[in-house]
Amino acid sequence: MTSRTDRFPLKNVVCALTISFCFSSAYATDQFDCDNHKASFVSKKICAENFHETRHELNNKFLIAYLVSDAPIKLLYDTHSLWFNRLQQCKSQHCIDQQFALRDDDLNFYTSLNQSLTQHFLKFKHGKIAQPAIHLQVHQLGKDKIKIEGMAYRNPNNSNDSQIVSFLAYTTPDKKEQIFDNEHDCKYNFNFQKSILVVKTDQKGCERFSGIYRLYD
């Protein structure tokens, strides 16, 4: 897990001098286009005047994450697109509010923690990011301790406790091929291949997290 922090001081200096350029660059994929939005339920809600401050706050947090985080920049873009796709599925104001809160938490995570000690993997299927999205994070907690967290996203209109299926495991560098998910008592084989992670299991009911993942670096 190599550090990426050496790339970012220069980026931060350039952005500090040309903040408007960096803002537009960071939001090349911004989908809050309320001048040309379609008349869908979600678009009407998030583009309403009383939602302006919420949109503005999330935009600012994305920009801060773009400038500060040493997480892969493409990860910020791809997770934003995945989040926006989930947001579009909402059928209630409660769902919309909750999705904004979840994205807010994600951006805080990317901004506050040392991402150089974390490897991020998104599940891919047929060459594209799998839907619904599944995100694995491999954290180097210390020389002899590794924490693996996972999030498998489900329908955002589900009840609060069934929107995300979580994954949690602890292991050591010499045993990170055989992983036991403490959340669901599932055993997996993790095969790390440079930029690819292949996850397999023989247990029925544990297949959700199996598949091919791509590393963001």
C-alpha positions, -999 to +999 in steps of 0.1 A: +000+000+000+021+028-013+015+064-002+000+087-028+005+119-007+035+130-028+012+138-057-012+161-039+008+191-025+014+203-061-022+198-070-033+218-039-009+247-046-022+249-082-058+247-070-052+274-044-040+297-072-067+287-097-096+278-074-123+284-100-106+260-125-103+233-098-139+237-088-151+233-124-127+203-129-138+186-097-174+190-109-170+180-145-194+151-136-216+172-113-252+162-119-270+189-100-279+206-133-311+223-121-313+246-151-320+216-174-333+190-150-361+166-160-394+167-142-387+136-122-397+132-085-361+134-073-351+162-096-380+183-085-371+178-048-333+183-050-336+213-073-362+230-052-352+264-037-354+250-001-328+223-010-303+248-024-283+249+008-281+211+011-268+209-025-243+237-019-230+220+013-225+187-005-208+204-035-184+221-011-176+188+007-168+172-026-145+200-035-127+198-001-123+160-005-109+166-040-084+191-027-074+174+006-080+136+004-052+113-007-078+088-018-078+081-056-096+110-074-113+086-098-128+069-067-144+102-057-159+105-092-171+069-095-186+068-060-204+101-067-219+086-099-230+054-080-245+075-052-264+097-077-278+066-094-291+054-060-305+088-053-325+087-085-343+056-072-357+074-042-395+076-039-398+098-008-382+129+008-369+107+036-350+085+012-335+117-005-325+131+029-309+098+039-289+095+007-275+130+011-265+121+047-248+089+035-228+108+009-219+134+034-205+107+056-185+092+027-169+125+018-160+131+055-144+097+055-123+105+024-113+138+038-104+129+074-086+096+073-052+086+060-062+071+027-027+061+018-031+032+043-063+020+026-069+001-006-103+007-023-119-019-044-152-017-064-169-048-078-169-050-116-191-072-138-187-075-176-162-047-176-184-022-158-190-013-121-215-038-108-250-027-099-259-026-071-225-013-061-202-032-037-172-015-022-144-032-002-118-013+018-086-029+030-071-009+059-035-014+071-040-007+108-005-016+117+024-038+108+006-070+117-031-061+115-054-056+086-091-046+087-114-053+057-147-034+055-173-039+028-206-023+018-231-038-006-257-013-014-294-022-019-325-003-028-324+031-011-362+029-004-356-001+019-359+003+056-329+019+073-315-014+085-317-032+051-303-006+027-267-017+031-252-052+037-220-048+056-188-068+057-162-068+084-130-089+089-097-086+107-066-105+095-028-103+093-006-098+062+004-135+061-033-147+063-051-122+041-061-149+016-085-167+039-110-141+052-139-146+077-167-121+076-177-114+112-210-099+102-224-130+085-202-159+095-190-163+059-156-176+048-140-162+016-109-167-004-093-134-013-069-136-043-050-103-047-036-099-082-019-065-086-049-043-095-075-071-093-090-088-063-109-121-069-133-130-040-148-166-039-169-185-014-184-220-013-210-210+013-246-206+002-260-172+012-226-156+012-223-151-026-231-113-024-195-103-019-180-128-042-168-117-076-141-096-093-130-062-079-108-035-093-083-016-072-083+022-072-048+036-068 
